[in-house]
Amino acid sequence: MTEQKATNVHWHEGDITRADRNRLLGQKGATVWFTGLSGSGKSTIAVALEGVLHDQGNLVYRLDGDNVRMGINKNLGFSADDRKENIRRIGEVAKLFVDAGVIVLSSFISPYREDRDVVRKLHEDAGMDFIEVFVDCDLAEAEKRDPKGLYKKARAGEIKNFTGIDDPYEPPIEPELVLKTDAMTLADEVTSLLELLRKRGILRPNMVKPHGSEELRPLFVYDTARHHSLIGEAASLPALVLNSAAAANAVMLGAGYFNPLPGFMNLADATSVTEKLQTTSGLFWPVPIVNIAKKVDAIRGARRIALEDPNVEGNPVLAIMNVEAIEPVSQLQLEQMARAIFGTLDRKHPGVSTFLGLGNFVISGPIEVLNFSYFQSDFPDTFRTAVEIRNEIAERGWRKVVAFQTRNPMHRAHEELCRMAKDAVGADGIVVHMLLGKLKEGDIPAPVRDACIRKMAEIYFPANTVMVTGYGFDMLYAGPREAVLHAIFRQNMGATHFIVGRDHAGVGSYYGPFDAQAIFDTQVPKDALAIQIFRADNTAYSKKLGRVVMMRDAPDHGPGDFINLSGTAVREMLSQGIAPPPEFSRPEVARILMEYYQSAESSGTRPARGRPSS
């Protein structure tokens, strides 16, 4: 009954893969196949598990023996051939559900081992998870239960070919799980199943909640019809070309990193955030997320405007905004905010210089984001939204996740710091999360950093322990305040721990070496964030110990006991084609950097930002 009768048929592949669907759902499709005697408890367990999985946010569907025989298999009886075909059809249906990313709970007596093995092979040949659960119940106990009165009828001869009476049941030889229902409670059975599903990476982990809300609320418009409608509307709206800082804010809002903000802050919220680290409604937030412009004549009086991208040729529409207010902001107000954010008014500070040059009008209101600027096209393998990272963390089955912020290539010290943090907190994985937006002159471009980090992760970390990703934002160089912002959006992307090291998000000598750690003690309320901070010291290779250590963990060391090179010295070596010592930089990483520096030198260009200014 299983031969292919139709000819000239071919499987048609679509553009959306199973992995895409799994990522969308934040889970991994699988078939959990409950097998056992009638009355053993298969359906009872499946119903209980279905309820728990649903409540935990997993998409699950239950296929039950009786239910299926009332529909797709209503033309089948209980002969050996019909039983075989019954299981074959169910196996094919379950496979389709799994391909769609659904967790399938199949409750069937499925008495013949050969038939179950066919279904297993069907799944495993397609790279799908098949989990056989033997619901083990003694025949006498099952007959005693007899919830449908079927054993009684079988004993009386009213039902023929009844499993366990006049037809055999062949128990699994090596099932993934055995549930002895005459010795276990239903709660224990469900707990055992959940544990198995977590170990197999099937379930959506109990992830850290986003900041300020139960669910992540990205402002990107995912609904196709709504997206097309807004694109059409934009052509008739007054338009404002954003500056790069505001465009980066829009990208972060769209990607869900700045959850739960609905859009750009007004002057009152921006002032409150800079003074009190909270909005006027009480939401904890460390830096103002604002749209400041120099000229507003073209949008004055408009209720809805199109926000145009300054970083893409032609200035395409980046977002649509409902304008709630256009407020003048004085130079004094800007300076007060800048001092609070950056701790200085020195115009040599790149963050201060940028902020004070944005303009004198604050335009506030909710936005709907239509694209992610140049980040998706320029960095297709690296740029990820908070939604996508959350879903991949779930797909990988990670429960504890360490996030590492970087705007530089990763040398041995960075690599080992990530490893130390992972081991210290017992994390399942590390998300290396690199900034892809604008930096200051002299920093390594994002594509070079990306290549270095990917090579390091590929060679020196075990499989399924590191995700290399990036986000679309311009560096603020705001030191402590920016460290807190980094923690918030790492929580929003699903990280449970965040590494804050020496001089985090700093520049020059504007901040103390550990100010970015101290702010979490002095200005962040105890319950404001769910993410935990991993406080790191300087890391360097110890000549005495023969490994990278945090300097605070080697109190008997002097400066000469470490291999420590200044950034200037490293750049000079790389420019001359000299690889730094392997204790400082992995040779594969050094090669990529030497090629970059030598190319920059030969062309007469200086290492600069990842994308030109607009």
C-alpha positions as CSV (number, residue, x, y, z in Angstrom):
1,M,0.0,0.0,0.0
2,T,3.1,2.3,0.1
3,E,4.3,2.1,-3.5
4,Q,4.4,5.4,-5.5
5,K,1.6,5.0,-8.0
6,A,1.6,8.6,-9.5
7,T,4.3,9.2,-12.1
8,N,5.9,12.4,-13.4
9,V,5.6,14.1,-10.0
10,H,8.5,16.1,-8.4
11,W,9.0,17.7,-5.0
12,H,8.8,21.5,-5.4
13,E,11.1,23.4,-3.0
14,G,10.1,26.8,-1.8
15,D,12.2,29.7,-0.7
16,I,11.2,29.3,3.0
17,T,13.1,26.5,4.7
18,R,12.2,24.5,7.8
19,A,15.0,26.4,9.6
20,D,13.3,29.6,8.7
21,R,10.0,28.4,10.1
22,N,11.7,27.1,13.3
23,R,13.3,30.5,13.8
24,L,9.9,32.3,13.2
25,L,8.3,30.1,15.9
26,G,11.3,30.1,18.2
27,Q,11.1,26.3,18.6
28,K,12.1,23.2,16.7
29,G,9.4,20.9,15.2
30,A,9.5,17.3,16.3
31,T,7.2,14.2,16.6
32,V,6.7,12.7,20.0
33,W,5.3,9.2,19.3
34,F,3.4,7.7,22.2
35,T,3.0,3.9,21.8
36,G,1.4,1.4,24.2
37,L,-1.6,-0.7,25.0
38,S,-5.1,0.6,24.9
39,G,-5.7,2.1,28.3
40,S,-2.0,2.6,29.1
41,G,-2.5,6.4,29.4
42,K,-1.1,7.6,26.0
43,S,-3.9,10.2,25.3
44,T,-4.0,11.3,28.9
45,I,-0.3,12.1,29.0
46,A,-0.4,13.7,25.5
47,V,-3.3,16.0,26.6
48,A,-1.5,17.0,29.7
49,L,1.8,17.7,27.9
50,E,-0.1,19.6,25.2
51,G,-1.5,22.0,27.8
52,V,1.8,22.6,29.4
53,L,3.6,23.2,26.1
54,H,0.9,25.6,24.9
55,D,1.0,27.6,28.2
56,Q,4.8,27.9,27.8
57,G,4.3,29.5,24.3
58,N,5.1,26.5,22.1
59,L,3.1,25.7,19.0
60,V,1.9,22.1,19.5
61,Y,-0.7,19.8,17.9
62,R,-2.0,16.4,19.1
63,L,-2.8,13.6,16.7
64,D,-5.0,11.0,18.5
65,G,-5.8,7.5,17.3
66,D,-9.6,7.8,17.6
67,N,-9.7,11.3,16.2
68,V,-7.7,10.4,13.1
69,R,-9.9,7.4,12.4
70,M,-12.9,9.8,12.3
71,G,-11.3,11.7,9.4
72,I,-8.3,11.0,7.2
73,N,-8.3,7.3,8.2
74,K,-12.0,6.7,8.4
75,N,-11.8,4.1,5.6
76,L,-9.4,1.9,7.6
77,G,-10.2,-1.0,10.0
78,F,-8.1,-3.0,12.4
79,S,-6.6,-5.7,10.2
80,A,-2.8,-6.0,10.0
81,D,-2.8,-4.2,6.6
82,D,-5.1,-1.5,7.7
83,R,-3.1,-0.9,10.9
84,K,0.0,-0.6,8.8
85,E,-1.6,1.9,6.5
86,N,-3.0,3.8,9.4
87,I,0.4,4.3,10.9
88,R,2.0,5.1,7.5
89,R,-0.5,7.9,6.9
90,I,-0.1,9.3,10.4
91,G,3.7,9.3,9.9
92,E,3.4,11.3,6.7
93,V,1.0,13.8,8.4
94,A,3.2,14.2,11.4
95,K,6.2,14.8,9.1
96,L,4.4,17.7,7.4
97,F,3.6,19.2,10.7
98,V,7.2,18.9,11.8
99,D,8.3,20.5,8.6
100,A,6.1,23.4,9.5
101,G,7.9,23.8,12.8
102,V,5.1,22.3,15.0
103,I,5.6,19.9,17.9
104,V,3.4,16.9,17.2
105,L,2.1,14.6,19.9
106,S,1.0,11.3,18.3
107,S,-0.9,8.9,20.5
108,F,-1.4,5.5,18.8
109,I,-1.3,2.0,20.0
110,S,0.9,1.3,16.9
111,P,1.5,-2.3,18.0
112,Y,4.0,-3.4,15.3
113,R,7.6,-2.5,15.7
114,E,8.2,-2.5,12.0
115,D,5.6,0.1,11.3
116,R,6.9,2.4,14.0
117,D,10.4,2.0,12.6
118,V,9.1,3.1,9.2
119,V,7.8,6.3,10.7
120,R,11.1,6.9,12.5
121,K,13.1,6.4,9.3
122,L,10.7,8.7,7.4
123,H,11.5,11.5,9.9
124,E,15.2,10.8,10.4
125,D,15.9,10.6,6.6
126,A,14.4,14.1,6.4
127,G,16.6,15.3,9.3
128,M,13.7,15.6,11.7
129,D,13.4,14.6,15.4
130,F,11.4,11.5,16.1
131,I,11.0,10.7,19.8
132,E,9.5,7.3,20.7
133,V,7.8,7.2,24.1
134,F,6.8,3.8,25.4
135,V,3.9,4.2,27.7
136,D,4.5,1.0,29.6
137,C,1.5,-0.5,31.4
138,D,1.0,-4.1,32.5
139,L,-1.9,-5.7,30.5
140,A,-3.7,-6.6,33.7
141,E,-3.6,-2.9,34.8
142,A,-4.7,-1.7,31.4
143,E,-7.5,-4.2,31.4
144,K,-8.5,-3.1,34.9
145,R,-8.7,0.5,33.7
146,D,-10.5,-0.3,30.5
147,P,-11.8,3.3,30.1
148,K,-13.8,2.6,26.9
149,G,-14.9,-1.0,27.8
150,L,-13.0,-2.4,24.9
151,Y,-11.1,-5.1,26.8
152,K,-14.4,-6.4,28.1
153,K,-15.8,-6.6,24.6
154,A,-12.7,-8.2,23.3
155,R,-12.8,-10.9,26.0
156,A,-16.4,-11.5,25.1
157,G,-15.5,-12.0,21.4
158,E,-17.3,-8.9,20.3
159,I,-14.1,-7.2,19.0
160,K,-11.6,-9.1,16.9
161,N,-7.9,-8.4,16.4
162,F,-7.7,-6.4,19.6
163,T,-4.2,-5.6,20.7
164,G,-3.1,-7.5,23.8
165,I,-6.0,-10.1,23.6
166,D,-5.9,-11.7,20.2
167,D,-3.4,-9.5,18.4
168,P,0.2,-8.9,19.6
169,Y,1.8,-5.7,20.9
170,E,5.5,-5.5,20.2
171,P,7.2,-3.1,22.7
172,P,10.0,-0.8,21.5
173,I,13.5,-2.1,21.9
174,E,15.3,1.3,22.4
175,P,12.7,4.0,22.9
176,E,13.9,7.5,23.8
177,L,11.7,7.4,27.0
178,V,9.8,4.8,29.0
179,L,6.9,5.9,31.2
180,K,5.7,3.3,33.6
181,T,2.2,4.6,34.2
182,D,1.3,2.2,36.9
183,A,4.2,3.5,39.0
184,M,4.4,7.2,38.0
185,T,2.1,10.2,38.6
186,L,0.9,12.2,35.6
187,A,2.9,15.2,36.8
188,D,6.1,13.1,36.9
189,E,5.4,11.8,33.4
190,V,5.0,15.3,32.0
191,T,8.1,16.5,33.8
192,S,10.1,13.6,32.3
193,L,8.9,14.5,28.9
194,L,9.7,18.2,29.2
195,E,13.2,17.4,30.4
196,L,13.7,15.2,27.4
197,L,12.4,17.8,25.0
198,R,14.7,20.4,26.5
199,K,17.7,18.1,26.2
200,R,16.9,17.5,22.6
201,G,16.7,21.3,21.9
202,I,13.0,21.1,20.9
203,L,11.5,23.5,23.3
204,R,11.4,27.2,23.4
205,P,13.6,28.0,26.5
206,N,12.1,30.0,29.4
207,M,13.8,33.1,28.1
208,V,14.5,36.3,30.0
209,K,11.7,38.8,29.5
210,P,12.3,41.9,27.4
211,H,12.8,45.1,29.2
212,G,9.6,46.8,30.2
213,S,7.1,44.4,28.7
214,E,6.0,40.7,28.7
215,E,6.6,40.3,24.9
216,L,9.1,41.9,22.5
217,R,7.5,44.7,20.6
218,P,9.6,45.5,17.5
219,L,8.4,48.5,15.5
220,F,9.2,47.0,12.1
221,V,6.1,46.4,10.1
222,Y,6.0,42.7,9.4
223,D,2.5,42.6,7.9
224,T,3.0,42.6,4.1
225,A,-0.3,44.4,3.3
226,R,0.4,47.1,6.0
227,H,4.0,47.5,4.8
228,H,2.9,48.0,1.2
229,S,0.2,50.5,2.3
230,L,2.7,52.6,4.2
231,I,5.2,52.6,1.3
232,G,2.4,54.0,-0.9
233,E,1.3,56.5,1.7
234,A,4.9,57.8,2.2
235,A,5.0,59.2,-1.3
236,S,2.2,61.8,-0.3
237,L,3.6,62.7,3.1
238,P,5.9,65.5,4.1
239,A,9.4,64.1,4.5
240,L,12.3,64.6,6.8
241,V,15.8,63.4,6.0
242,L,17.1,62.1,9.3
243,N,20.6,62.5,10.6
244,S,22.6,59.3,11.1
245,A,22.0,59.2,14.8
246,A,18.2,59.4,14.5
247,A,18.3,56.8,11.6
248,A,20.3,54.4,13.9
249,N,17.7,54.9,16.6
250,A,14.9,54.1,14.1
251,V,16.7,50.9,13.1
252,M,17.1,49.9,16.8
253,L,13.4,50.6,17.5
254,G,12.4,48.6,14.4
255,A,14.6,45.6,15.4
256,G,13.2,45.4,18.9
257,Y,16.4,46.4,20.7
258,F,14.8,49.5,22.2
259,N,11.8,47.7,23.5
260,P,9.3,48.9,24.8
261,L,9.7,52.4,23.4
262,P,7.0,53.2,20.8
263,G,9.1,55.7,19.0
264,F,11.1,58.9,19.5
265,M,11.0,60.6,22.9
266,N,9.7,64.1,23.5
267,L,11.7,66.8,25.3
268,A,10.2,66.0,28.7
269,D,11.1,62.3,28.4
270,A,14.5,63.1,27.1
271,T,15.2,65.5,29.9
272,S,13.8,63.1,32.5
273,V,16.0,60.3,31.2
274,T,19.2,62.3,31.3
275,E,18.4,63.6,34.8
276,K,16.8,60.6,36.4
277,L,17.4,57.6,34.1
278,Q,13.7,57.2,33.7
279,T,11.0,58.5,31.4
280,T,8.1,60.6,32.8
281,S,6.0,57.5,33.0
282,G,8.7,55.8,35.2
283,L,10.3,53.4,32.6
284,F,14.0,52.9,33.4
285,W,16.1,54.1,30.5
286,P,19.7,55.5,30.4
287,V,20.0,57.7,27.3
288,P,17.4,59.7,25.4
289,I,16.2,58.1,22.1
290,V,15.5,61.2,20.1
291,N,15.0,62.6,16.7
292,I,16.7,66.0,16.7
293,A,16.8,68.1,13.5
294,K,18.2,71.4,12.3
295,K,15.3,72.4,10.0
296,V,11.6,71.5,10.4
297,D,9.9,73.9,8.0
298,A,9.0,71.1,5.6
299,I,7.1,69.1,8.3
300,R,5.7,71.9,10.5
301,G,2.0,71.3,11.2
302,A,2.1,67.8,9.7
303,R,0.5,64.9,11.7
304,R,2.2,62.2,9.8
305,I,5.6,62.3,8.1
306,A,8.0,60.1,6.2
307,L,11.4,59.7,7.8
308,E,14.1,59.3,5.1
309,D,17.4,57.5,5.4
310,P,20.5,59.6,5.2
311,N,22.9,56.7,4.8
312,V,21.4,55.1,1.6
313,E,21.6,56.6,-1.8
314,G,18.4,58.3,-2.8
315,N,17.2,58.7,0.8
316,P,14.6,56.0,0.8
317,V,11.8,56.0,3.4
318,L,13.0,54.4,6.6
319,A,9.9,54.9,8.7
320,I,6.5,56.6,9.0
321,M,6.0,58.8,12.1
322,N,2.9,60.1,13.8
323,V,4.1,63.5,14.9
324,E,3.0,64.3,18.5
325,A,5.2,67.3,19.0
326,I,7.9,69.5,17.4
327,E,9.7,71.3,20.2
328,P,12.5,73.8,20.2
329,V,15.4,72.8,22.4
330,S,17.9,75.4,23.5
331,Q,21.7,75.1,23.4
332,L,21.7,75.2,27.2
333,Q,19.2,72.3,27.4
334,L,21.3,70.3,24.9
335,E,24.5,71.0,26.9
336,Q,22.8,69.9,30.1
337,M,21.7,66.6,28.4
338,A,25.2,66.1,26.9
339,R,26.9,66.6,30.2
340,A,24.6,64.0,31.9
341,I,25.0,61.5,29.1
342,F,28.7,61.8,28.4
343,G,30.0,63.3,31.6
344,T,31.7,66.1,29.8
345,L,31.1,69.0,27.4
346,D,34.5,68.7,25.7
347,R,33.9,69.0,21.9
348,K,36.9,66.6,21.3
349,H,34.7,63.8,22.7
350,P,33.2,62.3,19.6
351,G,29.8,61.7,21.3
352,V,29.5,65.2,22.6
353,S,30.5,66.7,19.2
354,T,27.9,64.6,17.4
355,F,25.1,65.2,19.9
356,L,25.6,69.0,20.1
357,G,25.6,69.2,16.4
358,L,22.3,67.4,15.7
359,G,20.1,70.5,15.7
360,N,17.6,72.5,17.8
361,F,14.3,70.8,17.3
362,V,13.0,67.6,19.0
363,I,10.5,65.7,16.9
364,S,8.6,63.1,18.9
365,G,6.0,60.4,18.3
366,P,5.5,56.7,17.5
367,I,7.0,55.3,14.4
368,E,6.5,52.3,12.1
369,V,9.7,51.1,10.6
370,L,9.9,49.9,7.0
371,N,13.5,48.7,6.6
372,F,16.8,48.4,8.4
373,S,18.8,50.9,6.3
374,Y,22.0,49.6,4.9
375,F,22.6,47.0,7.6
376,Q,20.7,44.1,6.0
377,S,22.2,44.6,2.6
378,D,25.8,45.4,3.7
379,F,25.9,42.7,6.4
380,P,23.4,40.0,5.4
381,D,25.2,37.2,7.3
382,T,25.7,39.3,10.5
383,F,23.0,41.9,11.0
384,R,20.2,40.4,13.2
385,T,17.2,41.9,14.9
386,A,16.5,41.2,18.6
387,V,13.6,39.1,17.3
388,E,15.9,36.9,15.2
389,I,18.5,36.5,17.9
390,R,15.8,35.5,20.5
391,N,14.4,32.9,18.0
392,E,17.9,31.5,17.3
393,I,18.7,31.2,21.0
394,A,15.4,29.3,21.4
395,E,16.2,27.1,18.4
396,R,19.6,26.2,19.8
397,G,18.0,25.4,23.1
398,W,20.2,27.8,25.1
399,R,18.9,28.8,28.5
400,K,21.8,30.9,29.9
401,V,23.4,33.2,27.3
402,V,26.3,35.5,27.7
403,A,26.5,38.6,25.4
404,F,29.7,40.2,24.4
405,Q,29.8,43.8,23.0
406,T,32.5,44.7,20.6
407,R,33.5,47.4,18.2
408,N,36.9,45.9,17.6
409,P,38.4,42.6,16.2
410,M,38.7,39.9,18.9
411,H,42.2,39.0,20.1
412,R,43.1,36.3,22.5
413,A,42.1,38.3,25.6
414,H,38.6,38.9,24.2
415,E,38.2,35.3,23.2
416,E,39.3,34.0,26.6
417,L,37.1,36.6,28.4
418,C,34.1,35.2,26.6
419,R,35.1,31.7,27.6
420,M,35.7,32.7,31.2
421,A,32.3,34.4,31.4
422,K,30.5,31.4,29.9
423,D,32.2,28.9,32.3
424,A,31.7,31.2,35.3
425,V,27.9,31.5,34.9
426,G,27.3,28.1,33.4
427,A,26.0,29.5,30.1
428,D,25.0,27.4,27.1
429,G,26.3,29.8,24.6
430,I,27.9,33.2,23.8
431,V,26.4,35.9,21.5
432,V,29.2,38.0,20.1
433,H,27.2,41.1,19.2
434,M,29.2,43.6,17.2
435,L,28.4,47.2,16.3
436,L,27.9,47.7,12.6
437,G,27.3,51.4,12.5
438,K,29.5,54.4,12.5
439,L,32.6,54.6,14.6
440,K,35.3,57.2,15.0
441,E,38.1,57.7,12.5
442,G,40.8,55.1,12.9
443,D,38.6,52.2,14.0
444,I,38.5,48.9,12.1
445,P,35.6,48.7,9.5
446,A,32.8,46.3,10.3
447,P,33.5,43.9,7.5
448,V,37.1,43.3,8.7
449,R,36.0,42.9,12.3
450,D,33.3,40.5,11.1
451,A,35.8,38.3,9.2
452,C,38.2,38.2,12.2
453,I,35.5,37.3,14.7
454,R,34.0,34.6,12.5
455,K,37.4,33.0,11.9
456,M,38.2,33.0,15.6
457,A,34.8,31.5,16.5
458,E,35.0,28.9,13.7
459,I,38.4,27.5,14.8
460,Y,38.6,28.0,18.5
461,F,35.1,27.4,19.9
462,P,33.1,24.2,19.9
463,A,30.1,23.9,17.6
464,N,26.8,25.5,18.9
465,T,28.5,27.6,21.5
466,V,28.9,30.9,19.7
467,M,26.6,33.1,17.6
468,V,28.3,35.9,15.6
469,T,25.8,38.7,15.1
470,G,25.7,42.4,14.7
471,Y,23.3,45.4,15.3
472,G,22.7,48.6,13.4
473,F,23.7,51.5,15.6
474,D,26.2,54.4,15.7
475,M,28.6,54.2,18.7
476,L,27.9,56.9,21.3
477,Y,31.1,56.6,23.3
478,A,29.0,57.4,26.4
479,G,30.9,55.1,28.7
480,P,28.7,54.2,31.8
481,R,25.4,55.4,30.3
482,E,26.0,53.5,27.1
483,A,27.0,50.3,29.1
484,V,23.5,50.4,30.6
485,L,21.9,50.9,27.2
486,H,23.9,47.9,26.0
487,A,22.6,45.8,28.8
488,I,19.0,46.7,28.1
489,F,19.1,45.8,24.4
490,R,21.1,42.6,25.2
491,Q,18.3,41.6,27.5
492,N,15.8,42.4,24.8
493,M,17.6,40.0,22.4
494,G,17.4,37.2,25.0
495,A,20.8,37.3,26.8
496,T,20.8,36.5,30.5
497,H,24.3,37.8,31.2
498,F,26.3,40.7,29.7
499,I,30.0,41.2,29.9
500,V,31.1,44.7,31.0
501,G,34.8,45.1,31.1
502,R,37.4,47.8,31.6
503,D,36.7,51.0,29.7
504,H,33.4,49.7,28.3
505,A,32.0,52.0,25.6
506,G,34.6,54.6,26.5
507,V,36.9,56.8,24.5
508,G,40.2,58.5,25.5
509,S,40.5,59.2,29.2
510,Y,37.0,60.6,29.8
511,Y,35.9,57.8,32.1
512,G,37.5,55.8,34.9
513,P,38.5,52.2,33.9
514,F,35.6,50.7,35.8
515,D,33.0,53.5,35.7
516,A,30.8,51.4,33.4
517,Q,30.6,48.7,36.1
518,A,30.1,51.1,39.0
519,I,27.0,52.7,37.4
520,F,25.1,49.4,37.8
521,D,25.6,49.8,41.6
522,T,25.1,53.5,41.9
523,Q,22.4,54.5,39.4
524,V,20.6,51.3,38.3
525,P,17.8,50.4,40.6
526,K,18.0,46.8,42.0
527,D,15.1,45.4,40.0
528,A,15.3,47.6,36.9
529,L,17.0,45.0,34.7
530,A,16.6,41.2,34.5
531,I,20.0,40.7,32.8
532,Q,23.0,40.1,35.0
533,I,26.3,41.8,34.6
534,F,29.5,39.8,34.4
535,R,32.2,42.2,35.6
536,A,35.5,41.7,33.9
537,D,39.0,43.0,34.6
538,N,41.8,43.5,32.1
539,T,42.7,40.2,30.5
540,A,46.1,39.3,29.2
541,Y,48.4,36.4,28.6
542,S,50.4,35.4,31.7
543,K,54.0,34.2,31.0
544,K,54.0,32.6,34.4
545,L,50.8,30.6,33.9
546,G,51.0,30.1,30.2
547,R,47.4,31.2,29.6
548,V,45.2,34.3,29.5
549,V,43.9,35.4,32.9
550,M,42.1,38.4,34.4
551,M,44.8,40.6,36.0
552,R,42.9,40.7,39.3
553,D,43.2,36.9,39.5
554,A,47.0,37.1,39.3
555,P,48.0,39.3,42.3
556,D,51.5,38.0,42.3
557,H,52.2,39.2,38.8
558,G,54.0,42.3,37.8
559,P,53.6,44.2,34.5
560,G,56.5,42.2,33.0
561,D,54.7,39.0,33.6
562,F,52.0,39.7,31.0
563,I,52.1,40.0,27.3
564,N,50.4,43.4,26.8
565,L,50.6,45.5,23.6
566,S,49.2,48.9,23.1
567,G,46.8,49.6,20.2
568,T,49.4,51.8,18.5
569,A,52.1,49.1,18.7
570,V,49.7,46.5,17.3
571,R,48.7,48.7,14.4
572,E,52.3,49.4,13.5
573,M,53.2,45.7,13.5
574,L,50.2,44.8,11.4
575,S,50.9,47.6,8.9
576,Q,54.5,46.3,8.5
577,G,53.2,42.8,7.9
578,I,54.4,41.6,11.4
579,A,52.0,39.3,13.2
580,P,51.6,40.0,16.9
581,P,52.7,37.2,19.2
582,P,50.3,34.2,19.1
583,E,49.7,34.8,22.9
584,F,48.2,38.1,21.9
585,S,46.4,37.4,18.7
586,R,45.4,34.2,16.9
587,P,47.5,33.8,13.7
588,E,44.4,33.5,11.5
589,V,43.0,36.7,12.9
590,A,46.4,38.5,12.5
591,R,46.5,37.5,8.8
592,I,43.2,39.1,8.1
593,L,44.2,42.3,9.9
594,M,47.7,42.4,8.2
595,E,46.0,42.2,4.8
596,Y,43.7,45.0,5.8
597,Y,46.3,47.4,7.2
598,Q,48.8,46.8,4.3
599,S,46.0,47.3,1.8
600,A,45.1,50.6,3.5
601,E,48.7,51.7,3.6
602,S,49.4,50.9,0.0
603,S,46.2,52.8,-1.2
604,G,47.1,55.7,1.0
605,T,43.9,55.5,3.0
606,R,43.5,55.5,6.7
607,P,41.5,52.8,8.6
608,A,38.2,54.5,9.1
609,R,34.6,54.0,10.0
610,G,32.6,51.0,8.7
611,R,30.4,53.2,6.4
612,P,31.0,56.7,5.1
613,S,29.3,59.6,6.7
614,S,26.4,61.3,5.0
